[in-house]
């Protein structure tokens, strides 16, 4: 199989397409972010990378807090609006038809329509070049009740989440192809899971 070598670029896909809300309840903004992810499990920590020219950059820089709001197929239009328009010019909550709800640990709004909201408090900033990385503790998580299954697991495959691939939004297929560790699972564990599935 032949390959084409390219110059160094940010070609790690898919990316999450999240809406990050910031600012106070009265003067808030939303920015769509692709540069985000988990950086630590214990304590739970995440990051967002924001260009200094973006309106939300100064808000996060000053307030040191934000909410990561996961996005769905139903929120794709709002996700794009919040990525291509500036909060300097419009009220993005109003323009995108989104609802503010107070966070529990921060003075920052969450997006009610988002199925999962992560409240984040910045603990460190790294100036990296085109973007500043805001590393943050996840101080609270909010999940829509209908996404909780009978075992108390968050069934995110039911949320219709979207991702970003090199200039385009795509829905994430909800068909499961495996579970963590299935390649090394013991036969007795496979049998137990098969029995549980039949119940």
KESENU-458005 format. One line per field, with one value per residue (C-alpha): y, z, x. Coordinates in Angstrom, 3 decimals, always signed. Layout:
yy	c(Y:...)
zz	c(Z:...)
xx	c(X:...)
This chain:
yy	c(+0.000:+3.289:+6.426:+10.116:+12.079:+15.503:+18.424:+18.391:+19.228:+18.664:+15.494:+13.673:+12.951:+12.612:+15.522:+16.290:+19.235:+20.875:+24.190:+25.904:+28.402:+31.074:+34.365:+35.200:+34.447:+37.985:+38.462:+35.030:+33.643:+30.315:+29.181:+25.972:+24.062:+21.081:+21.235:+19.536:+16.216:+14.443:+14.856:+13.019:+10.581:+11.163:+13.984:+14.347:+16.993:+18.356:+21.225:+23.614:+25.417:+28.863:+31.348:+34.687:+36.527:+34.792:+36.734:+33.909:+33.842:+36.965:+35.787:+32.453:+34.161:+36.519:+34.243:+30.963:+28.834:+27.426:+24.659:+22.047:+21.175:+18.040:+18.415:+16.290:+16.036:+18.300:+20.858:+20.785:+24.116:+25.820:+24.276:+25.764:+29.198:+29.358:+28.505:+30.896:+33.971:+36.166:+37.003:+40.526:+40.943:+38.752:+37.063:+33.457:+31.971:+33.997:+33.523:+29.755:+29.283:+27.899:+28.079:+29.182:+27.235:+27.987:+25.715:+24.247:+25.017:+27.937:+31.382:+30.367:+29.164:+25.669:+24.909:+23.211:+21.480:+19.724:+16.114:+16.357:+19.425:+19.480:+22.323:+23.197:+25.347:+26.331:+25.319:+26.031:+27.870:+27.014:+29.486:+27.128:+29.239:+29.801:+28.685:+28.995:+25.766:+26.112:+23.000:+22.585:+20.408:+18.943:+20.012:+18.751:+16.758:+17.016:+14.313:+14.172:+11.622:+9.755:+8.808:+6.782:+3.053:+0.593:-0.183:+3.476:+3.687:+6.775:+5.481:+8.164:+6.110:+7.194:+10.909:+11.282:+12.941:+14.569:+14.908:+17.006:+15.574:+17.953:+20.652:+18.636:+17.544:+13.892:+11.953:+9.261:+5.814:+4.246:+0.657:-0.936:-2.827:-3.965:-3.114:-2.274:-5.439:-7.714:-8.895:-10.446:-11.412:-14.810:-17.396:-17.475:-13.690:-13.986:-16.669:-14.590:-11.529:-13.660:-14.982:-11.475:-10.279:-12.947:-11.833)
zz	c(+0.000:-1.083:+1.057:+0.249:+2.587:+3.542:+5.508:+9.286:+9.990:+12.520:+10.893:+14.003:+13.441:+14.373:+16.791:+19.235:+18.131:+21.414:+22.330:+25.163:+27.162:+29.155:+30.920:+33.474:+33.168:+31.952:+29.637:+28.265:+25.034:+23.237:+21.138:+19.112:+19.878:+18.230:+20.180:+23.392:+25.155:+28.410:+29.908:+33.236:+34.895:+38.574:+39.132:+36.082:+33.869:+30.391:+28.192:+25.498:+23.138:+21.976:+19.558:+21.295:+18.549:+19.484:+21.585:+24.125:+24.708:+26.869:+28.771:+29.689:+30.349:+32.864:+34.509:+34.480:+34.015:+31.237:+30.462:+27.750:+26.203:+24.038:+20.699:+18.774:+15.301:+16.513:+17.651:+14.468:+13.166:+16.529:+16.727:+13.383:+14.110:+17.358:+15.439:+12.505:+14.104:+16.766:+20.151:+19.550:+17.035:+18.214:+21.230:+20.308:+22.739:+21.024:+17.468:+17.863:+19.783:+22.869:+26.509:+29.378:+32.625:+35.663:+36.416:+39.912:+40.759:+38.453:+37.690:+34.066:+32.002:+30.644:+27.437:+28.380:+25.001:+25.338:+26.585:+28.703:+30.321:+31.974:+34.382:+34.191:+36.352:+34.847:+36.795:+34.203:+30.911:+28.246:+25.450:+22.561:+19.381:+17.434:+20.468:+24.246:+26.055:+29.124:+31.271:+33.716:+36.484:+35.707:+38.829:+37.912:+35.156:+34.181:+32.078:+30.633:+32.609:+29.511:+28.726:+31.923:+31.429:+34.001:+35.225:+35.874:+32.820:+30.640:+27.271:+25.143:+22.012:+22.328:+22.285:+18.550:+19.145:+16.309:+15.510:+13.210:+10.334:+8.421:+7.650:+8.001:+10.760:+10.927:+13.135:+15.229:+14.328:+17.348:+16.296:+18.855:+17.337:+20.558:+24.154:+25.917:+26.440:+24.213:+22.351:+25.522:+27.291:+29.015:+27.738:+31.035:+30.855:+27.267:+28.369:+31.335:+29.123:+26.561:+29.329:+30.642:+27.137:+26.850:+30.084)
xx	c(+0.000:+1.593:+1.605:+1.952:+4.207:+2.876:+4.262:+3.615:-0.022:-2.794:-4.127:-5.320:-9.014:-11.817:-11.990:-14.764:-16.870:-17.841:-19.410:-17.562:-19.601:-17.824:-18.446:-21.128:-24.819:-25.539:-22.548:-21.735:-20.364:-19.999:-17.048:-16.921:-13.732:-12.077:-8.824:-9.973:-9.578:-8.835:-5.367:-5.756:-8.164:-7.353:-8.005:-10.280:-8.670:-9.264:-8.134:-9.257:-6.887:-8.019:-6.447:-5.721:-7.644:-10.904:-13.416:-13.723:-9.966:-9.954:-13.029:-11.438:-8.101:-9.708:-12.287:-10.321:-13.447:-15.621:-18.121:-17.563:-20.952:-21.087:-22.860:-25.355:-26.869:-29.693:-27.092:-24.992:-26.350:-25.786:-22.312:-21.352:-22.853:-20.875:-17.709:-17.981:-19.551:-17.987:-19.437:-18.145:-20.970:-23.846:-25.398:-24.640:-27.160:-29.885:-28.571:-28.200:-31.464:-29.751:-30.802:-28.568:-28.737:-26.574:-23.644:-23.490:-19.839:-19.003:-20.362:-20.759:-23.735:-24.196:-26.113:-29.393:-29.749:-26.397:-26.669:-23.505:-21.932:-18.502:-17.799:-14.102:-11.817:-8.443:-5.336:-2.625:-2.123:+0.449:+1.296:+1.998:+2.112:-1.083:-3.146:-3.093:-3.937:-6.171:-5.796:-8.641:-10.026:-13.442:-15.326:-18.812:-20.523:-24.199:-25.904:-29.419:-31.428:-32.619:-29.004:-28.638:-29.260:-30.611:-27.072:-26.267:-24.003:-24.057:-25.304:-23.651:-24.278:-27.927:-27.076:-26.402:-23.034:-21.118:-17.434:-15.290:-13.221:-10.953:-13.531:-16.757:-19.132:-20.169:-22.530:-20.906:-22.232:-23.892:-23.112:-20.802:-17.865:-16.225:-15.493:-12.270:-10.232:-12.334:-9.230:-7.773:-11.002:-11.054:-13.531:-15.440:-15.917:-17.194:-19.678:-20.856:-21.426:-23.283:-25.579:-26.220:-27.078:-29.802:-31.517)
